[in-house]
């Protein structure tokens, strides 16, 4: 049998990039040289995109990943000022990041700080309280903090988007996305059977994140800040289990840090599949214990 190799399409790098990222182009139609041009085009597009946004720092054990939901209680004057800026000036956007201390030298007690694991977030809901406000935020996509602009009354900085590298493994990636989605649906079906507080919703955090990851996003910012669907789905598995233990939560934090460092969607999808498989086993064991109590 003779295998016919398709001839690369006669398109310029920008047209190829648009077709490739919209999942309309088979990897076999793109030559390695064209792939390199696509990658360069994408890097240039991302580097050319930047925003000046409020920055909200957190410790290393509170990394936020894209697709994740988090509720903040803001009550200090500086953070309420940040909230106002975000709501009325910055299209409900700000950056959640880890402010990581770095020791300059063994002989010096002074420390500098690095901005790590930045995540662009959108404010979904604000509830005013007697003291401060409850703010529901959603992680959108990874960002890099290039530089700080101001320190008071709250931090602001210049940020650029971080997305996974373009890969030729599109068919395998799409197949893994479908596999992960099915596994997440199975996990959700198990989770809702657990005995949890009555106020708990039937839609678990995992299901909520997956629904968000699959829908078309309409944000008032450069499209470069919005990750592709496959990348968003790869993060949706990194959610806390219903009724999870302290040790499970600590393990999840490590997985989230690892996922934020990965630059290949397929690699993150595979890691997420391992995590979901482990979570299914944990929930199944809890259900077995629950049935005999």
Helices and strands as residue ranges (DSSP letters): H 13-21, G 27-29, H 32-48, E 51-58, G 60-62, E 69-74, H 77-88, E 93-103, E 111-128, E 133-150, E 156-161, H 170-191, H 205-214, G 223-225, H 229-235, H 246-261, H 265-292
